[in-house]
């Protein structure tokens, strides 16, 4: 079986060039955008926590 050769130096150079491109395209959000994003992320974390707690309670009540 012939495996493709991996060039570690080329991979690092490619990653560096991709990271440089992302840094040049990105921008700092204004406070309104930041707060909206923060609210959405926190809502998602809370929803996941509540769902996990409900599953935990259901499973513990079924086992006991």
CHARMM internal coordinates of N, CA and C (Angstrom, degrees):
IC EDIT
DIST 1 N 1 CA 1.4371
DIST 1 CA 1 C 1.5208
ANGL 1 N 1 CA 1 C 109.77
DIST 1 C 2 N 1.3034
ANGL 1 CA 1 C 2 N 116.80
DIHE 1 N 1 CA 1 C 2 N 132.21
DIST 2 N 2 CA 1.4597
ANGL 1 C 2 N 2 CA 121.28
DIHE 1 CA 1 C 2 N 2 CA 178.42
DIST 2 CA 2 C 1.5254
ANGL 2 N 2 CA 2 C 109.26
DIHE 1 C 2 N 2 CA 2 C -103.30
DIST 2 C 3 N 1.3108
ANGL 2 CA 2 C 3 N 115.67
DIHE 2 N 2 CA 2 C 3 N 119.59
DIST 3 N 3 CA 1.4582
ANGL 2 C 3 N 3 CA 121.34
DIHE 2 CA 2 C 3 N 3 CA 178.42
DIST 3 CA 3 C 1.5211
ANGL 3 N 3 CA 3 C 108.68
DIHE 2 C 3 N 3 CA 3 C -95.77
DIST 3 C 4 N 1.3281
ANGL 3 CA 3 C 4 N 117.46
DIHE 3 N 3 CA 3 C 4 N 145.57
DIST 4 N 4 CA 1.4707
ANGL 3 C 4 N 4 CA 118.99
DIHE 3 CA 3 C 4 N 4 CA 177.73
DIST 4 CA 4 C 1.5236
ANGL 4 N 4 CA 4 C 110.08
DIHE 3 C 4 N 4 CA 4 C -67.46
DIST 4 C 5 N 1.3220
ANGL 4 CA 4 C 5 N 114.44
DIHE 4 N 4 CA 4 C 5 N 144.69
DIST 5 N 5 CA 1.4648
ANGL 4 C 5 N 5 CA 119.23
DIHE 4 CA 4 C 5 N 5 CA 179.39
DIST 5 CA 5 C 1.5250
ANGL 5 N 5 CA 5 C 109.57
DIHE 4 C 5 N 5 CA 5 C -79.25
DIST 5 C 6 N 1.3092
ANGL 5 CA 5 C 6 N 115.01
DIHE 5 N 5 CA 5 C 6 N 138.83
DIST 6 N 6 CA 1.4595
ANGL 5 C 6 N 6 CA 121.08
DIHE 5 CA 5 C 6 N 6 CA -179.87
DIST 6 CA 6 C 1.5216
ANGL 6 N 6 CA 6 C 108.41
DIHE 5 C 6 N 6 CA 6 C -105.55
DIST 6 C 7 N 1.3236
ANGL 6 CA 6 C 7 N 115.08
DIHE 6 N 6 CA 6 C 7 N 129.97
DIST 7 N 7 CA 1.4639
ANGL 6 C 7 N 7 CA 120.84
DIHE 6 CA 6 C 7 N 7 CA 179.48
DIST 7 CA 7 C 1.5263
ANGL 7 N 7 CA 7 C 108.69
DIHE 6 C 7 N 7 CA 7 C -102.02
DIST 7 C 8 N 1.3569
ANGL 7 CA 7 C 8 N 118.00
DIHE 7 N 7 CA 7 C 8 N 100.97
DIST 8 N 8 CA 1.4704
ANGL 7 C 8 N 8 CA 119.19
DIHE 7 CA 7 C 8 N 8 CA -176.74
DIST 8 CA 8 C 1.5232
ANGL 8 N 8 CA 8 C 113.11
DIHE 7 C 8 N 8 CA 8 C -64.89
DIST 8 C 9 N 1.3167
ANGL 8 CA 8 C 9 N 118.04
DIHE 8 N 8 CA 8 C 9 N -34.88
DIST 9 N 9 CA 1.4710
ANGL 8 C 9 N 9 CA 120.41
DIHE 8 CA 8 C 9 N 9 CA -179.62
DIST 9 CA 9 C 1.5287
ANGL 9 N 9 CA 9 C 109.80
DIHE 8 C 9 N 9 CA 9 C -67.89
DIST 9 C 10 N 1.3183
ANGL 9 CA 9 C 10 N 116.58
DIHE 9 N 9 CA 9 C 10 N -42.00
DIST 10 N 10 CA 1.4579
ANGL 9 C 10 N 10 CA 120.32
DIHE 9 CA 9 C 10 N 10 CA 178.16
DIST 10 CA 10 C 1.5241
ANGL 10 N 10 CA 10 C 111.62
DIHE 9 C 10 N 10 CA 10 C -64.73
DIST 10 C 11 N 1.3328
ANGL 10 CA 10 C 11 N 116.34
DIHE 10 N 10 CA 10 C 11 N -36.35
DIST 11 N 11 CA 1.4623
ANGL 10 C 11 N 11 CA 120.24
DIHE 10 CA 10 C 11 N 11 CA 178.32
DIST 11 CA 11 C 1.5206
ANGL 11 N 11 CA 11 C 110.89
DIHE 10 C 11 N 11 CA 11 C -64.83
DIST 11 C 12 N 1.3298
ANGL 11 CA 11 C 12 N 116.94
DIHE 11 N 11 CA 11 C 12 N -42.37
DIST 12 N 12 CA 1.4691
ANGL 11 C 12 N 12 CA 121.07
DIHE 11 CA 11 C 12 N 12 CA 179.48
DIST 12 CA 12 C 1.5208
ANGL 12 N 12 CA 12 C 110.07
DIHE 11 C 12 N 12 CA 12 C -66.47
DIST 12 C 13 N 1.3339
ANGL 12 CA 12 C 13 N 116.97
DIHE 12 N 12 CA 12 C 13 N -41.96
DIST 13 N 13 CA 1.4703
ANGL 12 C 13 N 13 CA 120.09
DIHE 12 CA 12 C 13 N 13 CA 178.62
DIST 13 CA 13 C 1.5224
ANGL 13 N 13 CA 13 C 110.94
DIHE 12 C 13 N 13 CA 13 C -63.68
DIST 13 C 14 N 1.3283
ANGL 13 CA 13 C 14 N 116.99
DIHE 13 N 13 CA 13 C 14 N -40.33
DIST 14 N 14 CA 1.4627
ANGL 13 C 14 N 14 CA 120.99
DIHE 13 CA 13 C 14 N 14 CA 178.36
DIST 14 CA 14 C 1.5115
ANGL 14 N 14 CA 14 C 111.55
DIHE 13 C 14 N 14 CA 14 C -64.56
DIST 14 C 15 N 1.3377
ANGL 14 CA 14 C 15 N 116.01
DIHE 14 N 14 CA 14 C 15 N -42.69
DIST 15 N 15 CA 1.4641
ANGL 14 C 15 N 15 CA 119.86
DIHE 14 CA 14 C 15 N 15 CA 178.44
DIST 15 CA 15 C 1.5248
ANGL 15 N 15 CA 15 C 110.40
DIHE 14 C 15 N 15 CA 15 C -62.98
DIST 15 C 16 N 1.3274
ANGL 15 CA 15 C 16 N 116.90
DIHE 15 N 15 CA 15 C 16 N -42.64
DIST 16 N 16 CA 1.4642
ANGL 15 C 16 N 16 CA 120.99
DIHE 15 CA 15 C 16 N 16 CA -179.41
DIST 16 CA 16 C 1.5261
ANGL 16 N 16 CA 16 C 110.28
DIHE 15 C 16 N 16 CA 16 C -62.90
DIST 16 C 17 N 1.3153
ANGL 16 CA 16 C 17 N 117.34
DIHE 16 N 16 CA 16 C 17 N -42.84
DIST 17 N 17 CA 1.4622
ANGL 16 C 17 N 17 CA 119.57
DIHE 16 CA 16 C 17 N 17 CA -179.49
DIST 17 CA 17 C 1.5227
ANGL 17 N 17 CA 17 C 110.81
DIHE 16 C 17 N 17 CA 17 C -68.28
DIST 17 C 18 N 1.3441
ANGL 17 CA 17 C 18 N 118.25
DIHE 17 N 17 CA 17 C 18 N -37.75
DIST 18 N 18 CA 1.4644
ANGL 17 C 18 N 18 CA 120.87
DIHE 17 CA 17 C 18 N 18 CA 176.72
DIST 18 CA 18 C 1.5263
ANGL 18 N 18 CA 18 C 110.84
DIHE 17 C 18 N 18 CA 18 C -65.34
DIST 18 C 19 N 1.3326
ANGL 18 CA 18 C 19 N 117.41
DIHE 18 N 18 CA 18 C 19 N -43.01
DIST 19 N 19 CA 1.4655
ANGL 18 C 19 N 19 CA 121.15
DIHE 18 CA 18 C 19 N 19 CA 179.81
DIST 19 CA 19 C 1.5268
ANGL 19 N 19 CA 19 C 110.61
DIHE 18 C 19 N 19 CA 19 C -64.22
DIST 19 C 20 N 1.3244
ANGL 19 CA 19 C 20 N 116.98
DIHE 19 N 19 CA 19 C 20 N -39.18
DIST 20 N 20 CA 1.4592
ANGL 19 C 20 N 20 CA 121.13
DIHE 19 CA 19 C 20 N 20 CA 178.30
DIST 20 CA 20 C 1.5336
ANGL 20 N 20 CA 20 C 110.73
DIHE 19 C 20 N 20 CA 20 C -64.09
DIST 20 C 21 N 1.3261
ANGL 20 CA 20 C 21 N 116.45
DIHE 20 N 20 CA 20 C 21 N -39.26
DIST 21 N 21 CA 1.4632
ANGL 20 C 21 N 21 CA 120.70
DIHE 20 CA 20 C 21 N 21 CA 178.38
DIST 21 CA 21 C 1.5328
ANGL 21 N 21 CA 21 C 110.76
DIHE 20 C 21 N 21 CA 21 C -65.45
DIST 21 C 22 N 1.3150
ANGL 21 CA 21 C 22 N 117.97
DIHE 21 N 21 CA 21 C 22 N -44.72
DIST 22 N 22 CA 1.4664
ANGL 21 C 22 N 22 CA 121.67
DIHE 21 CA 21 C 22 N 22 CA 179.26
DIST 22 CA 22 C 1.5286
ANGL 22 N 22 CA 22 C 110.00
DIHE 21 C 22 N 22 CA 22 C -61.55
DIST 22 C 23 N 1.3331
ANGL 22 CA 22 C 23 N 117.30
DIHE 22 N 22 CA 22 C 23 N -42.34
DIST 23 N 23 CA 1.4667
ANGL 22 C 23 N 23 CA 120.81
DIHE 22 CA 22 C 23 N 23 CA -179.67
DIST 23 CA 23 C 1.5225
ANGL 23 N 23 CA 23 C 111.09
DIHE 22 C 23 N 23 CA 23 C -64.78
DIST 23 C 24 N 1.3243
ANGL 23 CA 23 C 24 N 117.89
DIHE 23 N 23 CA 23 C 24 N -34.64
DIST 24 N 24 CA 1.4618
ANGL 23 C 24 N 24 CA 119.73
DIHE 23 CA 23 C 24 N 24 CA -178.62
DIST 24 CA 24 C 1.5260
ANGL 24 N 24 CA 24 C 111.99
DIHE 23 C 24 N 24 CA 24 C -77.04
DIST 24 C 25 N 1.3259
ANGL 24 CA 24 C 25 N 117.81
DIHE 24 N 24 CA 24 C 25 N -27.88
DIST 25 N 25 CA 1.4611
ANGL 24 C 25 N 25 CA 121.34
DIHE 24 CA 24 C 25 N 25 CA -178.57
DIST 25 CA 25 C 1.5232
ANGL 25 N 25 CA 25 C 111.53
DIHE 24 C 25 N 25 CA 25 C -85.14
DIST 25 C 26 N 1.3180
ANGL 25 CA 25 C 26 N 117.90
DIHE 25 N 25 CA 25 C 26 N -31.06
DIST 26 N 26 CA 1.4657
ANGL 25 C 26 N 26 CA 120.74
DIHE 25 CA 25 C 26 N 26 CA -175.59
DIST 26 CA 26 C 1.5254
ANGL 26 N 26 CA 26 C 111.26
DIHE 25 C 26 N 26 CA 26 C -72.97
DIST 26 C 27 N 1.3317
ANGL 26 CA 26 C 27 N 114.53
DIHE 26 N 26 CA 26 C 27 N 160.74
DIST 27 N 27 CA 1.4618
ANGL 26 C 27 N 27 CA 120.18
DIHE 26 CA 26 C 27 N 27 CA 179.86
DIST 27 CA 27 C 1.5213
ANGL 27 N 27 CA 27 C 108.93
DIHE 26 C 27 N 27 CA 27 C -141.37
DIST 27 C 28 N 1.3096
ANGL 27 CA 27 C 28 N 116.54
DIHE 27 N 27 CA 27 C 28 N 161.38
DIST 28 N 28 CA 1.4590
ANGL 27 C 28 N 28 CA 121.60
DIHE 27 CA 27 C 28 N 28 CA 179.16
DIST 28 CA 28 C 1.5280
ANGL 28 N 28 CA 28 C 108.62
DIHE 27 C 28 N 28 CA 28 C -81.44
DIST 28 C 29 N 1.3400
ANGL 28 CA 28 C 29 N 116.88
DIHE 28 N 28 CA 28 C 29 N 124.80
DIST 29 N 29 CA 1.4701
ANGL 28 C 29 N 29 CA 118.55
DIHE 28 CA 28 C 29 N 29 CA -178.12
DIST 29 CA 29 C 1.5366
ANGL 29 N 29 CA 29 C 111.36
DIHE 28 C 29 N 29 CA 29 C -71.37
DIST 29 C 30 N 1.3371
ANGL 29 CA 29 C 30 N 114.93
DIHE 29 N 29 CA 29 C 30 N 153.37
DIST 30 N 30 CA 1.4577
ANGL 29 C 30 N 30 CA 117.48
DIHE 29 CA 29 C 30 N 30 CA 175.10
DIST 30 CA 30 C 1.5296
ANGL 30 N 30 CA 30 C 108.76
DIHE 29 C 30 N 30 CA 30 C -76.78
DIST 30 C 31 N 1.3128
ANGL 30 CA 30 C 31 N 117.09
DIHE 30 N 30 CA 30 C 31 N 171.71
DIST 31 N 31 CA 1.4582
ANGL 30 C 31 N 31 CA 121.88
DIHE 30 CA 30 C 31 N 31 CA -172.62
DIST 31 CA 31 C 1.5308
ANGL 31 N 31 CA 31 C 111.53
DIHE 30 C 31 N 31 CA 31 C -63.38
DIST 31 C 32 N 1.3298
ANGL 31 CA 31 C 32 N 118.04
DIHE 31 N 31 CA 31 C 32 N -36.37
DIST 32 N 32 CA 1.4632
ANGL 31 C 32 N 32 CA 121.17
DIHE 31 CA 31 C 32 N 32 CA -179.92
DIST 32 CA 32 C 1.5371
ANGL 32 N 32 CA 32 C 110.92
DIHE 31 C 32 N 32 CA 32 C -64.55
DIST 32 C 33 N 1.3080
ANGL 32 CA 32 C 33 N 116.64
DIHE 32 N 32 CA 32 C 33 N -45.45
DIST 33 N 33 CA 1.4616
ANGL 32 C 33 N 33 CA 120.77
DIHE 32 CA 32 C 33 N 33 CA 178.48
DIST 33 CA 33 C 1.5211
ANGL 33 N 33 CA 33 C 110.70
DIHE 32 C 33 N 33 CA 33 C -64.80
DIST 33 C 34 N 1.3142
ANGL 33 CA 33 C 34 N 116.92
DIHE 33 N 33 CA 33 C 34 N -40.44
DIST 34 N 34 CA 1.4582
ANGL 33 C 34 N 34 CA 120.99
DIHE 33 CA 33 C 34 N 34 CA 179.29
DIST 34 CA 34 C 1.5261
ANGL 34 N 34 CA 34 C 110.95
DIHE 33 C 34 N 34 CA 34 C -62.67
DIST 34 C 35 N 1.3210
ANGL 34 CA 34 C 35 N 117.47
DIHE 34 N 34 CA 34 C 35 N -45.52
DIST 35 N 35 CA 1.4663
ANGL 34 C 35 N 35 CA 120.61
DIHE 34 CA 34 C 35 N 35 CA -179.21
DIST 35 CA 35 C 1.5255
ANGL 35 N 35 CA 35 C 111.43
DIHE 34 C 35 N 35 CA 35 C -66.00
DIST 35 C 36 N 1.3422
ANGL 35 CA 35 C 36 N 117.39
DIHE 35 N 35 CA 35 C 36 N -39.19
DIST 36 N 36 CA 1.4586
ANGL 35 C 36 N 36 CA 120.69
DIHE 35 CA 35 C 36 N 36 CA 178.35
DIST 36 CA 36 C 1.5286
ANGL 36 N 36 CA 36 C 110.15
DIHE 35 C 36 N 36 CA 36 C -63.56
DIST 36 C 37 N 1.3135
ANGL 36 CA 36 C 37 N 116.75
DIHE 36 N 36 CA 36 C 37 N -44.29
DIST 37 N 37 CA 1.4603
ANGL 36 C 37 N 37 CA 120.67
DIHE 36 CA 36 C 37 N 37 CA 177.91
DIST 37 CA 37 C 1.5167
ANGL 37 N 37 CA 37 C 110.91
DIHE 36 C 37 N 37 CA 37 C -63.81
DIST 37 C 38 N 1.3208
ANGL 37 CA 37 C 38 N 117.43
DIHE 37 N 37 CA 37 C 38 N -41.93
DIST 38 N 38 CA 1.4596
ANGL 37 C 38 N 38 CA 121.74
DIHE 37 CA 37 C 38 N 38 CA 178.51
DIST 38 CA 38 C 1.5269
ANGL 38 N 38 CA 38 C 111.40
DIHE 37 C 38 N 38 CA 38 C -60.74
DIST 38 C 39 N 1.3374
ANGL 38 CA 38 C 39 N 117.20
DIHE 38 N 38 CA 38 C 39 N -43.33
DIST 39 N 39 CA 1.4684
ANGL 38 C 39 N 39 CA 121.08
DIHE 38 CA 38 C 39 N 39 CA 179.14
DIST 39 CA 39 C 1.5296
ANGL 39 N 39 CA 39 C 110.61
DIHE 38 C 39 N 39 CA 39 C -62.37
DIST 39 C 40 N 1.3324
ANGL 39 CA 39 C 40 N 117.32
DIHE 39 N 39 CA 39 C 40 N -43.34
DIST 40 N 40 CA 1.4600
ANGL 39 C 40 N 40 CA 120.86
DIHE 39 CA 39 C 40 N 40 CA -178.66
DIST 40 CA 40 C 1.5257
ANGL 40 N 40 CA 40 C 110.64
DIHE 39 C 40 N 40 CA 40 C -65.23
DIST 40 C 41 N 1.3305
ANGL 40 CA 40 C 41 N 116.83
DIHE 40 N 40 CA 40 C 41 N -43.45
DIST 41 N 41 CA 1.4607
ANGL 40 C 41 N 41 CA 120.40
DIHE 40 CA 40 C 41 N 41 CA 179.85
DIST 41 CA 41 C 1.5313
ANGL 41 N 41 CA 41 C 110.90
DIHE 40 C 41 N 41 CA 41 C -64.91
DIST 41 C 42 N 1.3230
ANGL 41 CA 41 C 42 N 117.08
DIHE 41 N 41 CA 41 C 42 N -45.10
DIST 42 N 42 CA 1.4610
ANGL 41 C 42 N 42 CA 120.20
DIHE 41 CA 41 C 42 N 42 CA 178.78
DIST 42 CA 42 C 1.5275
ANGL 42 N 42 CA 42 C 111.77
DIHE 41 C 42 N 42 CA 42 C -63.27
DIST 42 C 43 N 1.3278
ANGL 42 CA 42 C 43 N 117.37
DIHE 42 N 42 CA 42 C 43 N -39.11
DIST 43 N 43 CA 1.4580
ANGL 42 C 43 N 43 CA 120.75
DIHE 42 CA 42 C 43 N 43 CA 176.68
DIST 43 CA 43 C 1.5268
ANGL 43 N 43 CA 43 C 110.60
DIHE 42 C 43 N 43 CA 43 C -61.65
DIST 43 C 44 N 1.3328
ANGL 43 CA 43 C 44 N 117.28
DIHE 43 N 43 CA 43 C 44 N -42.15
DIST 44 N 44 CA 1.4583
ANGL 43 C 44 N 44 CA 120.94
DIHE 43 CA 43 C 44 N 44 CA 177.61
DIST 44 CA 44 C 1.5149
ANGL 44 N 44 CA 44 C 112.23
DIHE 43 C 44 N 44 CA 44 C -63.20
DIST 44 C 45 N 1.3265
ANGL 44 CA 44 C 45 N 117.43
DIHE 44 N 44 CA 44 C 45 N -42.12
DIST 45 N 45 CA 1.4703
ANGL 44 C 45 N 45 CA 121.05
DIHE 44 CA 44 C 45 N 45 CA 179.36
DIST 45 CA 45 C 1.5250
ANGL 45 N 45 CA 45 C 110.08
DIHE 44 C 45 N 45 CA 45 C -64.67
DIST 45 C 46 N 1.3308
ANGL 45 CA 45 C 46 N 116.80
DIHE 45 N 45 CA 45 C 46 N -42.93
DIST 46 N 46 CA 1.4684
ANGL 45 C 46 N 46 CA 120.38
DIHE 45 CA 45 C 46 N 46 CA 179.64
DIST 46 CA 46 C 1.5278
ANGL 46 N 46 CA 46 C 110.39
DIHE 45 C 46 N 46 CA 46 C -64.58
DIST 46 C 47 N 1.3343
ANGL 46 CA 46 C 47 N 117.48
DIHE 46 N 46 CA 46 C 47 N -43.54
DIST 47 N 47 CA 1.4666
ANGL 46 C 47 N 47 CA 120.16
DIHE 46 CA 46 C 47 N 47 CA 178.62
DIST 47 CA 47 C 1.5226
ANGL 47 N 47 CA 47 C 111.86
DIHE 46 C 47 N 47 CA 47 C -60.98
DIST 47 C 48 N 1.3232
ANGL 47 CA 47 C 48 N 117.42
DIHE 47 N 47 CA 47 C 48 N -43.10
DIST 48 N 48 CA 1.4632
ANGL 47 C 48 N 48 CA 120.39
DIHE 47 CA 47 C 48 N 48 CA 177.90
DIST 48 CA 48 C 1.5231
ANGL 48 N 48 CA 48 C 111.13
DIHE 47 C 48 N 48 CA 48 C -63.44
DIST 48 C 49 N 1.3235
ANGL 48 CA 48 C 49 N 116.89
DIHE 48 N 48 CA 48 C 49 N -40.09
DIST 49 N 49 CA 1.4512
ANGL 48 C 49 N 49 CA 120.39
DIHE 48 CA 48 C 49 N 49 CA 178.54
DIST 49 CA 49 C 1.5218
ANGL 49 N 49 CA 49 C 112.18
DIHE 48 C 49 N 49 CA 49 C -64.57
DIST 49 C 50 N 1.3363
ANGL 49 CA 49 C 50 N 116.78
DIHE 49 N 49 CA 49 C 50 N -42.99
DIST 50 N 50 CA 1.4619
ANGL 49 C 50 N 50 CA 120.80
DIHE 49 CA 49 C 50 N 50 CA 179.05
DIST 50 CA 50 C 1.5244
ANGL 50 N 50 CA 50 C 110.05
DIHE 49 C 50 N 50 CA 50 C -65.12
DIST 50 C 51 N 1.3236
ANGL 50 CA 50 C 51 N 117.27
DIHE 50 N 50 CA 50 C 51 N -43.26
DIST 51 N 51 CA 1.4718
ANGL 50 C 51 N 51 CA 120.05
DIHE 50 CA 50 C 51 N 51 CA 178.22
DIST 51 CA 51 C 1.5230
ANGL 51 N 51 CA 51 C 110.73
DIHE 50 C 51 N 51 CA 51 C -62.00
DIST 51 C 52 N 1.3073
ANGL 51 CA 51 C 52 N 117.47
DIHE 51 N 51 CA 51 C 52 N -42.90
DIST 52 N 52 CA 1.4603
ANGL 51 C 52 N 52 CA 120.80
DIHE 51 CA 51 C 52 N 52 CA 178.48
DIST 52 CA 52 C 1.5146
ANGL 52 N 52 CA 52 C 111.69
DIHE 51 C 52 N 52 CA 52 C -63.55
DIST 52 C 53 N 1.3337
ANGL 52 CA 52 C 53 N 117.22
DIHE 52 N 52 CA 52 C 53 N -39.95
DIST 53 N 53 CA 1.4608
ANGL 52 C 53 N 53 CA 120.66
DIHE 52 CA 52 C 53 N 53 CA 178.56
DIST 53 CA 53 C 1.5264
ANGL 53 N 53 CA 53 C 111.00
DIHE 52 C 53 N 53 CA 53 C -65.68
DIST 53 C 54 N 1.3274
ANGL 53 CA 53 C 54 N 117.16
DIHE 53 N 53 CA 53 C 54 N -41.77
DIST 54 N 54 CA 1.4708
ANGL 53 C 54 N 54 CA 120.96
DIHE 53 CA 53 C 54 N 54 CA 178.72
DIST 54 CA 54 C 1.5245
ANGL 54 N 54 CA 54 C 110.42
DIHE 53 C 54 N 54 CA 54 C -62.64
DIST 54 C 55 N 1.3214
ANGL 54 CA 54 C 55 N 116.92
DIHE 54 N 54 CA 54 C 55 N -43.92
DIST 55 N 55 CA 1.4652
ANGL 54 C 55 N 55 CA 120.47
DIHE 54 CA 54 C 55 N 55 CA 177.80
DIST 55 CA 55 C 1.5230
ANGL 55 N 55 CA 55 C 110.02
DIHE 54 C 55 N 55 CA 55 C -62.91
DIST 55 C 56 N 1.3143
ANGL 55 CA 55 C 56 N 117.44
DIHE 55 N 55 CA 55 C 56 N -41.94
DIST 56 N 56 CA 1.4642
ANGL 55 C 56 N 56 CA 122.05
DIHE 55 CA 55 C 56 N 56 CA 178.51
DIST 56 CA 56 C 1.5271
ANGL 56 N 56 CA 56 C 111.01
DIHE 55 C 56 N 56 CA 56 C -59.94
DIST 56 C 57 N 1.3355
ANGL 56 CA 56 C 57 N 117.15
DIHE 56 N 56 CA 56 C 57 N -46.15
DIST 57 N 57 CA 1.4659
ANGL 56 C 57 N 57 CA 121.11
DIHE 56 CA 56 C 57 N 57 CA -179.33
DIST 57 CA 57 C 1.5257
ANGL 57 N 57 CA 57 C 110.59
DIHE 56 C 57 N 57 CA 57 C -65.19
DIST 57 C 58 N 1.3204
ANGL 57 CA 57 C 58 N 117.35
DIHE 57 N 57 CA 57 C 58 N -42.52
DIST 58 N 58 CA 1.4694
ANGL 57 C 58 N 58 CA 121.15
DIHE 57 CA 57 C 58 N 58 CA -179.96
DIST 58 CA 58 C 1.5386
ANGL 58 N 58 CA 58 C 110.09
DIHE 57 C 58 N 58 CA 58 C -62.32
DIST 58 C 59 N 1.3180
ANGL 58 CA 58 C 59 N 116.85
DIHE 58 N 58 CA 58 C 59 N -47.99
DIST 59 N 59 CA 1.4571
ANGL 58 C 59 N 59 CA 120.61
DIHE 58 CA 58 C 59 N 59 CA -177.63
DIST 59 CA 59 C 1.5324
ANGL 59 N 59 CA 59 C 110.08
DIHE 58 C 59 N 59 CA 59 C -64.35
DIST 59 C 60 N 1.3168
ANGL 59 CA 59 C 60 N 118.78
DIHE 59 N 59 CA 59 C 60 N -43.04
DIST 60 N 60 CA 1.4580
ANGL 59 C 60 N 60 CA 120.98
DIHE 59 CA 59 C 60 N 60 CA -179.77
DIST 60 CA 60 C 1.5240
ANGL 60 N 60 CA 60 C 112.26
DIHE 59 C 60 N 60 CA 60 C -66.55
DIST 60 C 61 N 1.3302
ANGL 60 CA 60 C 61 N 117.90
DIHE 60 N 60 CA 60 C 61 N -34.25
DIST 61 N 61 CA 1.4597
ANGL 60 C 61 N 61 CA 120.27
DIHE 60 CA 60 C 61 N 61 CA 177.86
DIST 61 CA 61 C 1.5247
ANGL 61 N 61 CA 61 C 112.11
DIHE 60 C 61 N 61 CA 61 C -74.09
DIST 61 C 62 N 1.3255
ANGL 61 CA 61 C 62 N 117.13
DIHE 61 N 61 CA 61 C 62 N -30.03
DIST 62 N 62 CA 1.4641
ANGL 61 C 62 N 62 CA 119.86
DIHE 61 CA 61 C 62 N 62 CA 177.88
DIST 62 CA 62 C 1.5261
ANGL 62 N 62 CA 62 C 111.42
DIHE 61 C 62 N 62 CA 62 C -74.82
DIST 62 C 63 N 1.3283
ANGL 62 CA 62 C 63 N 117.10
DIHE 62 N 62 CA 62 C 63 N -35.20
DIST 63 N 63 CA 1.4663
ANGL 62 C 63 N 63 CA 120.74
DIHE 62 CA 62 C 63 N 63 CA -177.69
DIST 63 CA 63 C 1.5245
ANGL 63 N 63 CA 63 C 110.02
DIHE 62 C 63 N 63 CA 63 C -76.22
DIST 63 C 64 N 1.3143
ANGL 63 CA 63 C 64 N 117.97
DIHE 63 N 63 CA 63 C 64 N -41.20
DIST 64 N 64 CA 1.4753
ANGL 63 C 64 N 64 CA 120.43
DIHE 63 CA 63 C 64 N 64 CA -176.00
DIST 64 CA 64 C 1.4745
ANGL 64 N 64 CA 64 C 111.12
DIHE 63 C 64 N 64 CA 64 C -79.74
END
COOR INIT
IC SEED 1 N 1 CA 1 C
IC BUILD
